[in-house]
């Protein structure tokens, strides 16, 4: 029989039990504190955190999980984790990978919110073990990457727009060089028939061939203007216009009537806002833009359909994200819609590239139509949006900044007698022989005394020992000094020397600098008798008035 413990021994045991109880209490408190701390971290996480059993059931979730799914923890716990993903099989595959590798990192999935939204996430997970070292389940975290995806999409779109702009700029530079050379070649084709027709009797059999040559040259010159538009050197936005007049003018043109007759199955309607605001623009290029959009719309409806043209005033209070990003402001909006075959997403990325066309070669123009639309809208500091669905139709929406200026009535063209010369001396400075010859013949016909030189250096040498009432300066002469440098050197010899500027391009910074020094009007090649005659006459009249 065991001996009874002494009082001292009992007392000692009691103290040990009390100490153990105290330590247990402290351990429970520490455990509770650790649990609360850990839970606080879990709840503070912006990632959706869940624990999943080896059978795929959710055993715990945090608040972020409730937010990302739109459901309460009570609704979620106990359900299969794959129920909450758009592609359950992909989720289960990632879950199996965790057991195979012990973890998974940045696994892309999509969670479905209870309101129908789809939320892209990156799934990270690792296994956890019980006290015996056996795998008991999975810790998983799903990070919402919606903002990142949106930023990537925006960056991708901006990069695509930048690439598109660079491509158009490169093609435009090429087009500008080609246009400059073509303008020089076309000078004789456009100008000489007019001179010859002045000398040929009305009954001459040569008049008709000359008129055909002249008309062909003018058509070629129009294509050159399209090339210049691509180069962004063909539009001078200085005129106040109303888009309703542009649209109405085109719809009343013989060209439109012919086009409509060739497409009897098309129903064409328009809705033009009555009090449409004005814009600053080029009537020629805007009319061509309307023409190209209507042509494309009709060609997209070979079996007939509906074409709708509209204009309206619109205030954009926040940017519009589309093919172009439209900034805030007041705009006049031109829309051209059709119910045709539509444009595929692949073609949509390239429709404004020059010569990229689905049209039949030789039947539907040069392939420059949409490129001209793009160049025109950019030169007018506007924006363009394209909305298209294959087999349902396409809508082009053009945004033009509003101007508060009023339209000024145009003066009527002067008859030839009004700009005939009186023997004034003109010096023609041009590096292209054909251009010098054309200008010389026109000026002689108008009654001026003309002399021509082939370079800026020759012009300066000539003016050292001679004088001229007026210079006609080509701006681009290669090799040698250009029109600006030529004018500067001549001004040193003849202060106040009068000049007009000629170029195959529109007004550049060097043209404007030459005008600031005292040069007068700018005229664009190829020359016509009226164009050069009026410019010379007006500049000489200014000189007379200043005497």
Long-range contacts (C-beta under 8 A, 24 or more apart in sequence): 45-141, 46-143, 46-144, 47-141, 47-142, 47-143, 47-144, 48-111, 48-121, 48-141, 48-142, 48-143, 48-144, 49-139, 49-140, 49-141, 50-76, 50-81, 50-140, 50-142, 51-128, 51-137, 51-138, 51-139, 51-140, 52-81, 52-95, 52-137, 52-138, 52-140, 53-136, 53-137, 54-99, 54-135, 54-136, 54-137, 56-80, 56-81, 56-82, 56-92, 56-95, 57-81, 59-137, 65-142, 68-111, 68-113, 68-119, 68-121, 68-142, 68-144, 69-111, 69-112, 69-113, 69-114, 70-113, 70-114, 70-115, 71-114, 81-140, 84-111, 84-112, 85-109, 85-110, 85-111, 85-112, 86-110, 86-111, 86-112, 86-118, 91-123, 94-123, 94-125, 95-125, 95-138, 98-125, 98-126, 98-127, 98-138, 98-140, 99-127, 99-135, 99-138, 102-126, 102-127, 103-127, 109-142, 111-142, 119-144, 119-146, 120-144, 120-145, 120-146, 120-149, 121-145, 160-349, 161-324, 161-325, 164-349, 164-352, 167-353, 168-230, 168-352, 168-353, 168-371, 168-374, 168-375, 171-230, 171-353, 171-354, 171-371, 172-230, 172-231, 172-232, 172-375, 173-231, 175-227, 175-228, 175-230, 175-231, 175-354, 176-227, 176-228, 176-230, 176-231, 176-233, 176-505, 178-227, 179-224, 179-225, 179-227, 179-228, 179-231, 179-233, 179-234, 179-504, 179-505, 180-476, 180-504, 180-505, 182-220, 182-224, 182-227, 183-221, 183-224, 183-504, 183-525, 183-526, 184-432, 184-434, 184-435, 184-504, 184-525, 185-434, 186-217, 186-220, 186-221, 186-224, 186-525, 186-526, 187-432, 187-434, 187-435, 187-438, 187-525, 187-526, 187-527, 188-434, 188-437, 188-438, 189-213, 189-214, 189-216, 189-217, 189-220, 189-526, 190-214, 190-217, 190-218, 190-221, 190-526, 190-527, 190-528, 191-438, 191-441, 191-442, 191-526, 191-527, 191-528, 191-529, 192-438, 192-441, 193-217, 194-528, 194-529, 195-441, 195-442, 195-445, 195-529, 198-445, 217-526, 221-526, 223-366, 223-368, 224-504, 225-284, 226-288, 226-366, 226-368, 226-371, 226-372, 227-368, 228-504, 228-505, 228-506, 229-285, 229-371, 229-372, 229-375, 229-376, 229-379, 230-354, 230-368, 230-371, 230-372, 230-375, 231-375, 231-505, 232-375, 232-378, 232-379, 233-505, 233-506, 233-508, 234-285, 234-375, 234-379, 234-505, 234-506, 235-281, 235-282, 235-285, 235-375, 235-376, 235-379, 235-380, 235-506, 236-282, 236-506, 236-507, 237-280, 237-281, 237-282, 237-379, 237-380, 237-381, 238-280, 239-280, 239-281, 239-282, 239-283, 240-278, 240-279, 240-280, 240-403, 240-405, 240-406, 240-407, 240-408, 241-278, 241-279, 241-280, 241-281, 241-283, 241-286, 241-407, 242-276, 242-278, 242-279, 242-407, 243-276, 243-279, 243-286, 243-311, 243-332, 243-334, 243-400, 244-272, 244-273, 244-276, 244-311, 246-283, 246-286, 246-287, 246-290, 247-272, 247-290, 247-309, 247-311, 247-334, 248-272, 249-287, 250-287, 250-290, 250-291, 250-294, 251-309, 255-291, 256-291, 256-294, 259-294, 259-295, 259-298, 263-298, 263-301, 263-304, 264-304, 265-301, 265-303, 265-304, 265-305, 266-298, 266-301, 266-304, 266-305, 266-306, 266-307, 267-304, 267-305, 267-306, 267-307, 268-307, 268-308, 268-309, 269-306, 269-307, 269-308, 269-309, 270-308, 270-309, 270-310, 271-308, 271-309, 271-310, 271-311, 272-309, 272-310, 272-311, 273-310, 273-311, 273-312, 273-313, 275-313, 276-311, 276-312, 276-313, 276-332, 277-313, 277-330, 277-332, 277-402, 277-403, 277-404, 278-332, 278-402, 278-403, 278-404, 278-405, 278-406, 278-407, 279-332, 279-380, 279-400, 279-401, 279-402, 279-403, 280-380, 280-401, 280-403, 280-405, 281-380, 281-400, 282-376, 282-379, 282-380, 285-372, 285-376, 285-379, 285-380, 286-376, 286-380, 288-372, 288-376, 289-372, 289-373, 289-376, 289-377, 289-398, 290-334, 290-336, 292-369, 292-370, 292-372, 292-373, 293-336, 293-373, 293-396, 294-336, 295-364, 295-365, 295-369, 296-369, 296-370, 297-336, 297-337, 297-338, 297-340, 297-394, 298-338, 299-340, 299-359, 299-364, 300-338, 300-340, 300-341, 300-342, 300-393, 300-394, 301-338, 301-339, 301-340, 301-341, 302-340, 302-341, 305-338, 305-339, 305-340, 305-393, 306-337, 306-338, 306-339, 307-336, 307-337, 307-338, 307-339, 308-335, 308-336, 308-337, 308-338, 309-334, 309-335, 309-336, 309-337, 310-334, 310-335, 310-337, 311-335, 313-402, 314-399, 316-399, 320-385, 322-385, 322-386, 322-387, 322-397, 323-348, 323-384, 323-385, 323-386, 324-383, 324-384, 324-385, 324-399, 325-383, 326-383, 326-385, 326-399, 327-383, 329-401, 329-402, 330-401, 330-402, 331-382, 331-399, 331-400, 331-401, 331-402, 332-399, 332-400, 332-402, 333-397, 333-398, 333-399, 333-400, 334-397, 334-398, 334-400, 335-395, 335-396, 335-397, 335-398, 336-395, 336-396, 337-393, 337-394, 337-395, 337-396, 338-393, 338-394, 338-395, 339-392, 339-393, 340-393, 340-394, 341-390, 341-391, 342-388, 342-389, 342-390, 342-391, 342-392, 342-393, 342-394, 343-386, 343-388, 343-390, 343-394, 344-390, 348-386, 348-388, 351-386, 373-398, 413-530, 414-530, 414-534, 416-446, 416-529, 416-530, 416-533, 418-537, 419-446, 419-530, 419-533, 419-534, 419-536, 419-537, 420-446, 420-447, 420-533, 420-537, 421-446, 421-447, 421-448, 421-536, 421-537, 421-540, 422-447, 423-447, 423-448, 423-449, 424-448, 424-449, 424-469, 424-470, 424-540, 425-449, 425-450, 425-451, 425-467, 425-468, 425-469, 425-470, 426-450, 426-451, 426-468, 426-469, 426-470, 426-471, 426-472, 426-536, 427-451, 427-452, 427-453, 427-459, 427-462, 427-463, 427-466, 427-468, 427-470, 427-471, 427-472, 428-452, 428-453, 428-472, 429-453, 429-455, 429-456, 429-458, 429-459, 429-471, 429-472, 429-473, 429-474, 429-477, 429-483, 429-486, 430-454, 430-472, 430-474, 430-477, 430-502, 431-455, 431-474, 431-477, 431-478, 431-480, 432-474, 435-474, 435-502, 435-525, 435-527, 438-526, 438-527, 439-472, 439-502, 439-527, 439-532, 442-527, 442-529, 442-532, 442-533, 443-532, 443-536, 445-529, 446-529, 446-533, 446-536, 448-536, 455-480, 455-481, 456-480, 456-481, 456-482, 456-483, 456-485, 456-486, 456-489, 457-481, 459-486, 459-490, 460-486, 460-489, 460-490, 460-493, 463-490, 463-493, 463-494, 463-497, 464-493, 467-494, 468-497, 469-498, 469-540, 469-543, 470-498, 470-499, 470-500, 470-536, 470-539, 470-540, 470-543, 471-497, 471-498, 471-499, 471-500, 472-499, 472-500, 472-502, 472-532, 472-536, 473-499, 473-500, 473-501, 473-502, 473-514, 473-519, 474-502, 474-503, 475-501, 475-502, 475-503, 475-505, 475-508, 475-510, 475-511, 475-514, 476-503, 476-504, 476-505, 482-510, 483-510, 483-511, 483-514, 484-510, 484-511, 484-513, 484-514, 484-517, 487-514, 487-517, 487-518, 487-519, 488-517, 491-517, 491-518, 498-539, 498-540, 498-542, 498-543, 499-539, 500-535, 500-536, 500-539, 502-527
